[in-house]
Every structure is written in structure tokens, then in C-alpha cells.
Amino acid sequence: MGKTKHPGPQKKAILPAPKYWVSPIPFGLGKIKPKHIRDTMKIAYDNKDNIGYATRIITEGVCDGCALGVSGLYDQTLSGPHLCTTRLNVLRLNTMPAIKPEILHADIDELKKYDSTELRKLGRIPYPMIRRKGERKFSRITWDAAMDMVAGKMKKLNPKQYAFYLTSRGITNENYYVAAKVSRFLGANNIDNASRICHSPSKTALKRSIGVGASTSNYLDWIGTDVLLFWGSVASNASPVSSKYMLEAKKKGTKIIVINPYREPAMENYWIPSNPESALFGTKLADDFYQVNIGGDIAFMHGIMKHWFDMEAEKTGSAINHEFVQEHVNGYEELKAKVQEQTWEHIIESSGVTKERIIELAEILAKAKNAVFAWALGLTMHSFATDNISQVANLALLRGFLGRKHSGLMPFRGHSSVQGSGEMGADPFVLPGGDFYGENIERIEKLWGFKLPRWQGDIVGVTLENIMLPEDHERKVKLYYLSGGNFLETMPDPIFVEKALSQLDIRVHQDIILNTSTLVDAQEAVIVLPAKTRYEQEGGGTSTSTERMVYFSPEIEGNKNRIEEAREEWKIYIDLAKRVNPTMAHLVDFKDAQAIRDEIALANPNYDGIQHLKKKGDVFQWGGAWLCEDGICPTPDGKGTLITVDIPNMGKKEGQFLLTTRRGKQFNSMVFSEKDPLNGSDRYDVLINAEEARLHRIADGEGIVVYNQHGVFQGRARYADITPGNLGVHFPEGNFLLPKGKYEKFAGIPDYNIAVKVEKAERFNARKDTQYLEKPIPDLETEVS
């Protein structure tokens, strides 16, 4: 697709830039900031029993944390070593010893006293285990007995009655690919993955807007672009290494703008630990914040375009790149009509931003020669997320910010190799190399040598709901095979999720650690299988970064705490296939990891090159430096399409707030600290606008109750610089307020935003017995003074 090759890592600017310093006081003393040096020392201490292996993982392996793609200590953007706390935080998962038997085989009620953080720290799963219905403890089981039980159950079921799910926990492309192939071999299209929950609207929107569902640009394009615009993303928290790129961009004159309801402290001031200048004096990252309402982004962008068309009425070419639009874009007149019918009153009310501020940003973008638009969960976790992202694409297409240096559209991926999960086919809507549709089905059938099931598989949320269908329903899910993941702490309505998980006949947890969902009962049995980490994968493994870089991570020797019975995940899937259908299983067998890569190169033409990745440091980028290079999109007519979208109704009534969830010091649902080092808040703090809180006579730190028809959340008010009418709570603690069954209309992910009411805790608790229908949730009953 692409013509220009990525040039590889560039040298950093040598001279310091005091104008971007946060404070001349070294190490940000007295300020709320991440304690990087202290945390690093603590992590080194935690890994002291396996420090040699830990060091080799960091210096030889590809990061299993964020999706920036750091191989060893180096990446493809900047020269010099890179290391961040996100990577260090997940390091212990790879180095720790097995869970002690006396804890592992304790009464289930004893294990249930641990939260997921405590369970994680117990150590790794040492061998296959089972807990049958009515049993109080996990007992050891052989691999053969475990796999025979799973295979035996599958043979009795209609393939529509079992499902597969893969998390983002360091899983390699090889594992995703084999899981996708085996699930279809077994007749099951119910296969889903963690990345779809986060970024499937990005893929869906980009495919309909520009014909390809991936980042069109690179991190190098940040450095020297006129405007780097982050939409609903706290990049410095989710992917700390990116802050180093931001500093280099600022030194080249890039203006960094953040659009978010909350003025995220980590996007304003940040201390970059691997940059001596920034580690000492901090870096002012964002030049400006535009604080929109939750769900107000589409209206905000309508306002930008409305002003552009006003500018065009005065002087043609002052805002729209007409040459680009005429040559490379469809739907201009339809979009113009849709934008012009929006009233400023509606735009301002929905967006929460004044007309003056909207015009200000519109003119900055109109004058910019180039820009990179990056976004994350603030845009994707809505019921109208695909429209959110197509609206971002509309802005880029109107200005021609596509397919060239310093410009592009970048879905900012959270975890290592989530970009690869769908590209390997571990998704109900896709196969390797394209959609689960038409000619692509026939192409894959020819390659794989067996017929694929033609029925549409379900997304994870619907799969969970299908567990509760009547016993004789053909789509009642009775067996769930989970590679990692913890739905109790990632999906809305955890009470329903726990009930659903407990109604399964058999639940398989293929993982490296226990979590709270592993401990939920099942109707027949819970089976736990010990998986190897990516660094233990024989023959190495690959992962795909946000910018489409496919990195090779070698097998790393010398683990003092080796789990003898752990197996490569791809080998477990093949073993399952051989037991369910032994006469045909040679069609899904691979002799080694290299054979998997050889086949991936055939299955997904974009990945032609993966077969040559064999040693530490090997990498290639599919699609070239820029997708849609020179404005030519991989669509039937080579053009992008402007999509008309409506301003959504958030369903907020008078006296209500809109609530969104955010991450603290955590990696997905894995929490590493009860206190957020970026803003000092605790896990049950509720971010609320200070002036608005005072109007409701709510003091900073006071006990409050956030509630709606779905649940009750008891926490404490924390005054914050957040748009009035909006609240922020931590994920997953706030998931009790989110309903099941509310999905994005195109991509099907859950909506993580909801309308709520707020009251002082003393008032709510005094009156709830007489005036409220909501039942208190014991797990969330906190002591409120």
C-alpha cells in the first residue's frame, strides 16, 4: 500500500529547553507527580529473586506493556534508551514464582477475600487445576484430564454454544492467529478480544472514511507537525514513553492541544524519567486544553467545520484544502449542508465550549500546514463512537491532513499487540487479511483447507447475555474459553456479569495469574490452565504496535522461577483441536512458531514480511510510512468519504450529571496503586467541578453518592478542573453505574458513559429506605464520616 519507508529512529535534540520546564526546583519537589525513581527502586526490589531474568526481559524483549513498540530499550522513533513505569509495573508478572500450594488450595471463601491486585501478587498459576460444582477448593489435575474434559464438552455442544475470548495481556500475533484458526476449525465464530472493546469503533470508522482501519501515521510525524491534537486521550498516563516524543515535538515547534472534559494533570505537566532534563525540571506538554462535555465532541467538531465554511464564504481556500478535496474526497456537498444546518446554540450547548473558543481552534487548524489527530477511549467508549471518529476523519479530509509527513489519523492504542488481534482474525467480524465476508471467506477457506462456519459470531457483551438464554436455545452459551481477561472488572454491570459467569457449565481460564473472575463458581467445573508469557514462547513471538510496526521478541532464557507445567498458548489451542476433531486436526497443526509466521504472511498480505523476523531487534512496518499516501485511499475509487453525523442526545435530564470512567495507576483493570500519582485522587474519589460542587453544598473530600437506575456508587467528592455537568470516576470501580446491553451501534462495544444523580452521602443514606428504589451494594458500602 505504502511507497515511502519509515526512516528509523531519529536523533534527539541536544539543547535543553527551559521554556518548557514545569519548575526550576529539581524533581518537582512539593508537587503532585509520579514518583518514577522511587517506583523503579521498588520494582527492582520486587524482582530481586529473579533480577537477571528481569534485566534480560527489559533489554532483549519487546515491551508487553503499551502499544508504542519498544524492543529491548530501543524503538523506531528516537535514538537512545527508553524505559517507562508501565513496562516496569507489569514486569513482575513475568518473573514471579508460583503461588504457594497452601494458598492456592485454600477454601474458596479464603481466596475470595483477596482483590485482583492481591491475587496477582500471590504469584503464577503453577499447574492445571479444577474446581467442580460444590467443591470448596481447587484441586490439581493433569493436562490430559483437563483438555479431555473441555474437548468432551465441546463435542456435546452446538458450536454456537461455546465461545473464545483473548485479552491484551502480552499475547503475541502467533497466539491470536492460532486461536482464530482453531475457533473456526471447531465451528465457532464466537471469538472476541480485548482490543475490540477499546478501539473497534476506530477501525470501523476509519474503514468507512478512508478504507483502512489502522493508524495512517507514525510517532515520528508528531515531531515537527504544526499541531498534535489529542482527543480523549491521556497518552502520558497510558503510554509514558510517548511523553518523550511530545517533548521532542515541542522543541521542533509543535503545538500540542488536548480535548477532554477533565484537564488531565499528566497532559499538562509531566516528569519524563528517561530524559534527564525532564526528570529534573518536568515538561509542560499541552499548550492548550479545550474542555468539552462528555459526548460533546461531535458538536465541537461541527462548530469547527461551521466556522471553516464561514471562512470559505469570505475567502475561498482560507480553511478548506479544495485541491485535496476535489481529487481525493467524496461527499463534500452533503457534509457542508449537514454542518451548516447546525445552530451555534445547539453546538455550544452540546459541546460545552464557547463559540469564541471553538472559532479559536478552527482558525489554528485552518492555518496549520499539517496536523496529527490522535485519540483514545474518550472518543471510542460511547454508543456513537464510530460517528465520533468519522467526524475526526472529516476534519482531516477537509484539510488534507492525510497520507504525508507530519499528518495523519492515529487511534492511540493502549496495549502491546492489540493492533494485531483483529488483523490475525480473533474477532467475530474479521478473518486474517479482511472482513468475515464474501471473497475473503473463500480465500481463507482455500488457504486453511476447511469450510468456515457462515453464521455471524457474537461480540463479548452479547455472548455474556447469551449465557442466560433458555436451556434449549441454540445460542445459549454453555462453555467459555478465556485466555486472560477479567470481565468482572472490565464490563458494565458486574453483578450481572458474575451471575452470567456462574451459569456457564464449564469456564476455562487460560492465564498466568488468578483474578476475581477465576474464583466465580460454574455449573459443572472451572478449569484453570497455566500459560507461558510472551518471553517464554518457544521460537519467539511478534507483536504489532500502534504505528503498524511488527516487532520480533525472542524467547528469553534463564527464568529462575520457571513454571514447569506452563504451555505456549498456541500449543494449547492446537491440543484442544486435536482432541475435539483428531482426524482433521492436521489442518490446524504447526510444528513451530516460525511455521505460524510463514502462514500469517499468506493469510494477511499486509503481513508479508513477518516470516523474515527471526531474531532480537527484527522489525518491519506494514503499509509503509503513511497509509493513504498522497491522498490515495484503499477504497474502490481511491477516495476518502466525508460522513455526515448527527449531534447525539446524551439523555441527560435537568439536575443530572454525565459520568465517565478514567484510569489511575493501572494497566487496563490491573491496579498498581490505590492513589493516582497524577492527581492525588483515591480509587473512590469522584472528580467534580469545584464551583458546581459548592452550588450543591458539597465540600471537597465530603462523602457523596452517585446513583442511577443501574446502581449506586459511594465515594468522596474531589474538586477538579472538569467541565461543569460532568463527573469522573475510576474504572473499574464505577462500572456498577453502567448498564449491560448498551452498545455502540456499528462496532458493538459497551458504552462507558452514563447520566447520574449526585447527593451528599448523609442525605442519600438517610432517605434511601423511603424514597429510593436502589438497593445498596455491599461491596461498595464504604464508611462515610
Secondary structure as GFF3:
##gff-version 3
##sequence-region A 1 785
A	DSSP	three_ten_helix	18	20	.	.	.	ID=ss1
A	DSSP	three_ten_helix	26	28	.	.	.	ID=ss2
A	DSSP	alpha_helix	36	46	.	.	.	ID=ss3
A	DSSP	three_ten_helix	48	50	.	.	.	ID=ss4
A	DSSP	alpha_helix	51	60	.	.	.	ID=ss5
A	DSSP	alpha_helix	85	95	.	.	.	ID=ss6
A	DSSP	alpha_helix	101	104	.	.	.	ID=ss7
A	DSSP	alpha_helix	108	111	.	.	.	ID=ss8
A	DSSP	alpha_helix	116	121	.	.	.	ID=ss9
A	DSSP	beta_strand	129	132	.	.	.	ID=ss10
A	DSSP	beta_strand	139	140	.	.	.	ID=ss11
A	DSSP	alpha_helix	143	156	.	.	.	ID=ss12
A	DSSP	three_ten_helix	159	161	.	.	.	ID=ss13
A	DSSP	beta_strand	162	166	.	.	.	ID=ss14
A	DSSP	alpha_helix	173	185	.	.	.	ID=ss15
A	DSSP	beta_strand	191	193	.	.	.	ID=ss16
A	DSSP	alpha_helix	194	210	.	.	.	ID=ss17
A	DSSP	three_ten_helix	219	222	.	.	.	ID=ss18
A	DSSP	beta_strand	227	231	.	.	.	ID=ss19
A	DSSP	alpha_helix	235	238	.	.	.	ID=ss20
A	DSSP	alpha_helix	242	251	.	.	.	ID=ss21
A	DSSP	beta_strand	255	259	.	.	.	ID=ss22
A	DSSP	alpha_helix	265	268	.	.	.	ID=ss23
A	DSSP	beta_strand	269	270	.	.	.	ID=ss24
A	DSSP	alpha_helix	276	281	.	.	.	ID=ss25
A	DSSP	beta_strand	283	284	.	.	.	ID=ss26
A	DSSP	beta_strand	288	290	.	.	.	ID=ss27
A	DSSP	alpha_helix	297	314	.	.	.	ID=ss28
A	DSSP	alpha_helix	322	328	.	.	.	ID=ss29
A	DSSP	beta_strand	329	330	.	.	.	ID=ss30
A	DSSP	alpha_helix	332	340	.	.	.	ID=ss31
A	DSSP	alpha_helix	344	351	.	.	.	ID=ss32
A	DSSP	alpha_helix	355	367	.	.	.	ID=ss33
A	DSSP	beta_strand	371	375	.	.	.	ID=ss34
A	DSSP	alpha_helix	377	380	.	.	.	ID=ss35
A	DSSP	alpha_helix	385	399	.	.	.	ID=ss36
A	DSSP	beta_strand	408	411	.	.	.	ID=ss37
A	DSSP	alpha_helix	418	423	.	.	.	ID=ss38
A	DSSP	beta_strand	430	431	.	.	.	ID=ss39
A	DSSP	beta_strand	434	435	.	.	.	ID=ss40
A	DSSP	alpha_helix	438	448	.	.	.	ID=ss41
A	DSSP	alpha_helix	460	466	.	.	.	ID=ss42
A	DSSP	beta_strand	479	483	.	.	.	ID=ss43
A	DSSP	three_ten_helix	487	489	.	.	.	ID=ss44
A	DSSP	alpha_helix	494	503	.	.	.	ID=ss45
A	DSSP	beta_strand	506	511	.	.	.	ID=ss46
A	DSSP	three_ten_helix	516	519	.	.	.	ID=ss47
A	DSSP	beta_strand	525	530	.	.	.	ID=ss48
A	DSSP	three_ten_helix	534	536	.	.	.	ID=ss49
A	DSSP	beta_strand	541	544	.	.	.	ID=ss50
A	DSSP	beta_strand	549	553	.	.	.	ID=ss51
A	DSSP	alpha_helix	569	580	.	.	.	ID=ss52
A	DSSP	three_ten_helix	585	588	.	.	.	ID=ss53
A	DSSP	alpha_helix	593	603	.	.	.	ID=ss54
A	DSSP	three_ten_helix	605	607	.	.	.	ID=ss55
A	DSSP	three_ten_helix	610	612	.	.	.	ID=ss56
A	DSSP	beta_strand	619	621	.	.	.	ID=ss57
A	DSSP	three_ten_helix	629	631	.	.	.	ID=ss58
A	DSSP	beta_strand	640	641	.	.	.	ID=ss59
A	DSSP	beta_strand	657	662	.	.	.	ID=ss60
A	DSSP	beta_strand	666	667	.	.	.	ID=ss61
A	DSSP	beta_strand	670	671	.	.	.	ID=ss62
A	DSSP	beta_strand	685	689	.	.	.	ID=ss63
A	DSSP	alpha_helix	690	695	.	.	.	ID=ss64
A	DSSP	beta_strand	703	707	.	.	.	ID=ss65
A	DSSP	beta_strand	712	720	.	.	.	ID=ss66
A	DSSP	beta_strand	726	730	.	.	.	ID=ss67
A	DSSP	three_ten_helix	733	737	.	.	.	ID=ss68
A	DSSP	beta_strand	753	760	.	.	.	ID=ss69
A	DSSP	alpha_helix	761	771	.	.	.	ID=ss70
A	DSSP	three_ten_helix	778	780	.	.	.	ID=ss71
###
